Amino acid sequence: MKFYTILILCFFSCGSTNTESTQTEKIRVYENDNFSLQYPKEWHNHDNHGYPSFSPKLYLKRDRNFFDNVLTIYKLDHERDKSKTIDDFIKDKKERATTSTNETRFQQKSLNTKNGTAIIVELDERRDYRPMREITFFLTNNEIIYELKYRVRSNIYDEYINEALAIIDSFEFKN
């Protein structure tokens, strides 16, 4: 687990060392009014109940359930969410995981990023008899909380985590 923590720190604190020309050929850009991000061409951009989501194309060909390997960006600005703090969302996440899915690990830390301080929550749980891993980044912009959540089956976490963290690292608020 320490390896992933170091990896996360490197993603958010180190500059890119890849050459621009090779990276441009391998990435796509997603933009909306609030943020932009880059994702590999090997990943598919899809809608998840109105929220932008990204999943590896190769995984989708093998197992068509994108909910088992998905990075989703939530803008938590519904009326019911406006009065909540990041701590409230984290408390809700832990309560849901503990009561409904036999949570096995819950870890929280904060990290300074180009978008401000991120609160990071890592979670291992069983969902529908499948072990799952989740890493969530909470960020605030203009008093609105954003949740960048990567959720994947535990047995393939190592296969896709670097690409998922690179997508999260490329996330940038527009204002």
C-alpha positions as CSV (number, residue, x, y, z in Angstrom):
1,M,0.0,0.0,0.0
2,K,2.9,2.3,0.7
3,F,3.9,1.9,-3.0
4,Y,0.6,3.4,-4.1
5,T,0.9,6.3,-1.7
6,I,4.3,7.2,-3.1
7,L,2.9,6.8,-6.6
8,I,0.0,9.2,-5.8
9,L,2.4,11.7,-4.3
10,C,4.6,11.5,-7.4
11,F,1.6,12.0,-9.7
12,F,0.5,15.2,-7.9
13,S,3.8,16.7,-7.2
14,C,6.1,15.9,-10.1
15,G,6.1,17.5,-13.5
16,S,5.7,15.4,-16.6
17,T,8.9,14.0,-18.1
18,N,7.3,12.4,-21.2
19,T,7.9,14.0,-24.6
20,E,4.9,16.0,-25.8
21,S,4.8,14.5,-29.3
22,T,4.4,10.9,-28.2
23,Q,1.9,11.8,-25.5
24,T,-0.3,13.9,-27.9
25,E,-0.8,10.8,-30.1
26,K,-1.9,8.7,-27.2
27,I,-4.4,10.9,-25.3
28,R,-7.8,12.4,-25.7
29,V,-9.1,15.4,-24.0
30,Y,-12.4,15.7,-22.1
31,E,-13.8,19.1,-21.4
32,N,-16.9,20.7,-19.9
33,D,-17.7,24.1,-18.5
34,N,-16.0,23.3,-15.1
35,F,-12.9,21.2,-15.8
36,S,-10.8,19.3,-18.3
37,L,-8.7,16.2,-18.2
38,Q,-6.8,13.9,-20.4
39,Y,-7.3,10.2,-20.8
40,P,-5.6,7.4,-22.9
41,K,-7.1,6.5,-26.3
42,E,-7.2,3.0,-24.9
43,W,-9.9,4.2,-22.5
44,H,-13.6,4.8,-23.3
45,N,-15.5,8.0,-22.2
46,H,-19.1,7.2,-21.3
47,D,-21.9,8.7,-19.3
48,N,-22.7,7.3,-15.9
49,H,-26.0,8.7,-14.8
50,G,-25.1,12.2,-16.1
51,Y,-21.5,12.1,-14.9
52,P,-18.4,11.7,-17.1
53,S,-16.8,8.3,-16.7
54,F,-13.9,6.5,-18.2
55,S,-13.1,2.8,-18.5
56,P,-10.4,0.8,-20.3
57,K,-11.6,-0.4,-23.7
58,L,-9.8,-3.7,-23.3
59,Y,-11.5,-4.4,-20.1
60,L,-14.9,-3.5,-21.6
61,K,-14.3,-6.1,-24.4
62,R,-13.6,-8.8,-21.8
63,D,-16.2,-7.9,-19.2
64,R,-19.0,-5.6,-20.4
65,N,-19.8,-4.4,-16.9
66,F,-18.1,-1.0,-16.7
67,F,-19.1,-0.6,-13.1
68,D,-16.4,-3.1,-12.2
69,N,-13.7,-0.8,-13.7
70,V,-14.7,2.9,-13.9
71,L,-13.3,6.3,-13.1
72,T,-16.2,8.8,-12.5
73,I,-16.1,12.5,-11.9
74,Y,-19.0,13.7,-9.7
75,K,-19.9,17.3,-9.2
76,L,-21.7,17.3,-5.9
77,D,-23.8,20.4,-6.4
78,H,-27.4,19.0,-5.9
79,E,-29.6,20.8,-3.4
80,R,-29.2,17.9,-1.0
81,D,-25.4,18.2,-1.2
82,K,-24.8,21.9,-1.0
83,S,-24.7,22.1,2.7
84,K,-22.4,19.1,3.1
85,T,-18.7,19.3,3.7
86,I,-16.0,16.9,2.4
87,D,-16.0,15.4,5.9
88,D,-19.7,14.7,5.6
89,F,-19.2,12.9,2.3
90,I,-16.4,10.8,3.7
91,K,-18.5,9.9,6.8
92,D,-21.4,8.9,4.5
93,K,-19.0,6.8,2.3
94,K,-17.6,5.0,5.3
95,E,-21.0,4.3,6.8
96,R,-22.4,2.9,3.6
97,A,-19.3,0.7,3.1
98,T,-19.3,-0.5,6.6
99,T,-23.0,-1.3,6.9
100,S,-23.7,-2.7,3.4
101,T,-20.6,-4.3,2.0
102,N,-18.3,-5.6,4.8
103,E,-15.6,-3.0,4.4
104,T,-12.2,-4.4,5.0
105,R,-10.0,-1.3,4.9
106,F,-10.6,2.4,5.0
107,Q,-7.8,4.9,4.8
108,Q,-7.9,8.7,4.6
109,K,-5.2,11.3,3.9
110,S,-4.8,14.8,2.4
111,L,-2.5,16.0,-0.3
112,N,-1.6,19.4,-1.8
113,T,-2.3,19.4,-5.6
114,K,-2.4,21.9,-8.4
115,N,-6.1,22.1,-7.8
116,G,-5.7,22.7,-4.0
117,T,-5.8,20.3,-1.2
118,A,-7.3,16.9,-2.1
119,I,-8.7,14.5,0.5
120,I,-8.0,11.0,-0.6
121,V,-9.9,8.0,0.6
122,E,-8.9,4.4,-0.2
123,L,-11.3,1.6,0.5
124,D,-11.4,-2.2,0.1
125,E,-14.8,-3.8,0.2
126,R,-16.8,-6.8,-1.0
127,R,-19.7,-5.9,-3.3
128,D,-22.0,-8.6,-4.7
129,Y,-19.4,-11.2,-3.5
130,R,-16.6,-9.5,-5.5
131,P,-13.7,-7.8,-3.8
132,M,-13.5,-4.2,-4.9
133,R,-10.9,-1.4,-4.4
134,E,-11.7,2.3,-4.6
135,I,-9.6,5.4,-4.5
136,T,-11.5,8.7,-4.3
137,F,-10.1,12.2,-4.5
138,F,-12.3,15.0,-3.1
139,L,-11.5,18.5,-4.4
140,T,-13.3,21.9,-3.9
141,N,-13.7,24.6,-6.5
142,N,-15.9,27.7,-6.0
143,E,-17.4,26.1,-3.0
144,I,-18.5,23.0,-5.0
145,I,-17.1,19.6,-4.1
146,Y,-15.9,17.3,-6.8
147,E,-15.4,13.6,-6.3
148,L,-13.0,11.8,-8.6
149,K,-13.6,8.1,-7.9
150,Y,-11.8,5.1,-9.4
151,R,-13.5,1.8,-8.6
152,V,-12.2,-1.5,-9.8
153,R,-12.2,-5.2,-9.0
154,S,-9.4,-5.9,-6.6
155,N,-7.9,-8.6,-8.8
156,I,-7.2,-6.1,-11.7
157,Y,-6.4,-3.0,-9.6
158,D,-2.6,-3.3,-10.3
159,E,-3.3,-3.6,-14.0
160,Y,-5.1,-0.2,-14.4
161,I,-4.2,2.0,-11.4
162,N,-1.3,3.8,-13.1
163,E,-3.5,4.9,-16.0
164,A,-6.4,5.9,-13.6
165,L,-4.0,8.0,-11.5
166,A,-2.6,9.7,-14.6
167,I,-6.2,10.7,-15.6
168,I,-6.8,12.0,-12.1
169,D,-3.5,13.9,-12.3
170,S,-4.5,15.6,-15.5
171,F,-7.8,16.9,-14.0
172,E,-7.8,20.7,-14.0
173,F,-10.4,23.2,-13.0
174,K,-11.1,25.9,-15.6
175,N,-11.7,28.7,-13.1
